[in-house]
């Protein structure tokens, strides 16, 4: 004679089946959570490596640019001094004649290899203003064409250098320039 399962036995089998299915689902869920965590950790590690490589590349770029930027800065400083003499000394003076000769050397060759496009244009404007300049000087606060061109050129030199280092220059309400982001890129 066969015994028929009792209701308790049936519930026990159902509970065992549910427990097995729940265990399998829990295992699958745990496995997926673990995989997601591993993927997240791997992504974070790869992102950190990308950032490190980016910083290393930027440091290398700056290191490689240093000789160029140093030469550019030296030439810009020399142009500023030469232009100051051309804008402020009488044309007959030795200072003017020497500065004019040096300006031509810088303009034609030495500065050409390191200047930005803005400085190139400013050098040309200054050369034209120098050529067309009148002989009558005005008050120091009133620039003649050459002095105005020298003034603009010196600002373009500054802006170019600041741009090289990732600095920004903005004008205040009074029109005076201020330097923003003074750290080197």
FILO-572863 format. One record per residue (C-alpha): residue number from 1; chain; x, y, z. Coordinates in Angstrom, 1 decimal, decimal comma, padded with zeros to 4 digits. Layout:
<recs>
resi/chain/c1/c2/c3
NUM/A/X/Y/Z
...
</recs>
This chain:
<recs>
resi/chain/c1/c2/c3
1/A/000,0/000,0/000,0
2/A/001,3/003,3/-001,0
3/A/001,2/006,2/001,4
4/A/-000,1/009,4/000,0
5/A/001,9/012,4/000,9
6/A/000,4/014,5/003,6
7/A/-000,1/018,2/003,3
8/A/002,8/018,8/005,5
9/A/005,1/016,7/003,2
10/A/003,8/018,7/000,2
11/A/004,6/022,0/001,9
12/A/008,0/020,7/002,9
13/A/008,8/019,8/-000,7
14/A/007,5/023,2/-001,9
15/A/009,6/024,9/000,7
16/A/012,7/022,9/-000,3
17/A/012,1/023,8/-003,9
18/A/011,6/027,5/-003,1
19/A/014,8/027,4/-000,9
20/A/016,8/025,8/-003,8
21/A/015,4/028,4/-006,3
22/A/016,1/031,3/-003,8
23/A/019,6/030,0/-003,2
24/A/020,2/029,8/-007,0
25/A/018,8/033,3/-007,5
26/A/020,8/034,6/-004,5
27/A/024,0/033,1/-006,0
28/A/023,2/034,6/-009,4
29/A/022,5/038,0/-007,8
30/A/025,7/037,8/-005,7
31/A/027,7/036,8/-008,8
32/A/026,3/039,8/-010,7
33/A/026,9/042,2/-007,9
34/A/030,5/041,0/-007,6
35/A/031,0/041,4/-011,4
36/A/029,6/044,9/-011,2
37/A/031,8/045,8/-008,4
38/A/034,9/044,4/-010,2
39/A/033,9/046,3/-013,3
40/A/033,5/049,5/-011,3
41/A/036,9/049,0/-009,6
42/A/038,5/048,2/-013,0
43/A/036,9/051,3/-014,5
44/A/038,1/053,5/-011,6
45/A/041,6/052,1/-011,9
46/A/041,6/052,7/-015,7
47/A/040,3/056,2/-015,2
48/A/043,1/056,8/-012,7
49/A/045,6/055,5/-015,1
50/A/044,2/057,7/-017,9
51/A/044,4/060,8/-015,6
52/A/048,0/059,9/-014,6
53/A/049,0/059,5/-018,3
54/A/047,3/062,8/-019,1
55/A/049,2/064,6/-016,3
56/A/052,5/062,9/-017,4
57/A/051,8/064,0/-021,0
58/A/051,1/067,6/-019,9
59/A/054,3/067,6/-017,8
60/A/056,3/066,3/-020,7
61/A/054,7/068,9/-023,0
62/A/055,7/071,7/-020,7
63/A/059,1/070,3/-020,3
64/A/059,6/070,0/-024,1
65/A/058,2/073,6/-024,5
66/A/060,5/075,1/-021,9
67/A/063,4/075,9/-024,2
68/A/061,0/077,5/-026,8
69/A/059,1/079,4/-024,2
70/A/062,4/080,6/-022,6
71/A/063,7/081,8/-025,9
72/A/060,3/083,4/-026,7
73/A/060,3/085,3/-023,4
74/A/063,9/086,5/-023,8
75/A/063,1/087,8/-027,3
76/A/059,9/089,4/-026,1
77/A/061,7/091,2/-023,3
78/A/064,3/092,4/-025,8
79/A/061,6/093,6/-028,2
80/A/060,0/095,5/-025,3
81/A/063,3/097,3/-024,6
82/A/064,1/098,1/-028,2
83/A/060,6/099,3/-028,9
84/A/060,7/101,6/-025,8
85/A/063,9/103,2/-027,2
86/A/062,4/103,6/-030,7
87/A/059,2/105,1/-029,3
88/A/060,9/107,5/-027,0
89/A/064,4/108,6/-028,3
90/A/064,9/111,2/-031,0
91/A/065,5/109,7/-034,4
92/A/068,9/111,4/-034,7
93/A/070,2/109,8/-031,4
94/A/072,6/106,9/-031,3
95/A/070,1/105,0/-029,0
96/A/067,4/105,3/-031,7
97/A/069,8/104,2/-034,5
98/A/071,1/101,2/-032,6
99/A/067,5/100,2/-031,5
100/A/066,3/100,6/-035,1
101/A/069,1/098,2/-036,3
102/A/068,3/095,7/-033,6
103/A/064,5/096,0/-034,3
104/A/065,1/095,0/-037,9
105/A/067,2/092,0/-036,8
106/A/064,5/090,9/-034,4
107/A/061,7/091,6/-036,9
108/A/063,2/089,8/-039,8
109/A/064,7/086,7/-038,2
110/A/065,1/086,3/-034,5
111/A/061,6/087,0/-033,3
112/A/060,0/085,4/-036,4
113/A/060,9/081,9/-035,1
114/A/059,2/082,2/-031,8
115/A/056,5/084,9/-032,0
116/A/052,8/084,2/-032,0
117/A/050,6/085,4/-034,9
118/A/049,3/088,3/-032,7
119/A/052,8/089,5/-032,0
120/A/053,8/089,1/-035,6
121/A/050,9/091,4/-036,6
122/A/051,8/093,9/-033,8
123/A/055,4/094,0/-035,0
124/A/054,2/094,8/-038,5
125/A/051,9/097,5/-037,2
126/A/054,8/099,0/-035,2
127/A/057,1/098,9/-038,2
128/A/054,5/100,7/-040,3
129/A/053,9/103,3/-037,5
130/A/057,6/103,8/-037,1
131/A/058,0/104,4/-040,9
132/A/055,0/106,8/-041,0
133/A/055,8/108,6/-037,7
134/A/055,9/112,4/-037,4
135/A/058,9/114,1/-035,9
136/A/057,0/116,1/-033,3
137/A/056,8/114,5/-029,9
138/A/053,7/115,0/-027,8
139/A/053,1/114,9/-024,0
140/A/053,9/111,6/-022,3
141/A/050,2/110,9/-021,7
142/A/049,4/111,5/-025,4
143/A/050,9/108,7/-027,5
144/A/052,0/109,4/-031,0
145/A/051,4/106,6/-033,5
146/A/054,8/104,9/-032,8
147/A/054,3/105,1/-029,0
148/A/050,8/103,7/-029,3
149/A/052,0/100,9/-031,6
150/A/054,8/100,2/-029,1
151/A/052,3/100,2/-026,2
152/A/050,0/097,8/-028,1
153/A/052,9/095,6/-029,1
154/A/054,1/095,3/-025,5
155/A/050,6/094,2/-024,5
156/A/050,5/091,6/-027,3
157/A/053,8/090,3/-026,1
158/A/052,5/089,9/-022,6
159/A/049,2/088,3/-023,7
160/A/051,1/085,8/-025,8
161/A/053,3/084,8/-022,9
162/A/050,3/084,5/-020,6
163/A/048,5/082,5/-023,2
164/A/051,5/080,1/-023,4
165/A/051,2/079,4/-019,7
166/A/047,4/079,1/-019,7
167/A/046,9/082,4/-017,9
168/A/044,0/084,7/-018,6
169/A/044,0/088,4/-018,6
170/A/040,7/090,4/-018,2
171/A/040,1/094,0/-017,8
172/A/038,5/095,4/-014,7
173/A/035,7/098,0/-014,8
174/A/038,3/100,7/-014,7
175/A/040,0/099,2/-017,8
176/A/043,1/097,9/-015,9
177/A/044,2/094,4/-016,8
178/A/044,1/091,7/-014,1
179/A/045,7/088,3/-014,2
180/A/043,5/085,3/-013,7
181/A/044,6/081,6/-013,2
182/A/048,2/082,4/-012,4
183/A/049,3/078,8/-012,1
184/A/051,2/077,1/-014,9
185/A/049,3/074,6/-017,0
</recs>
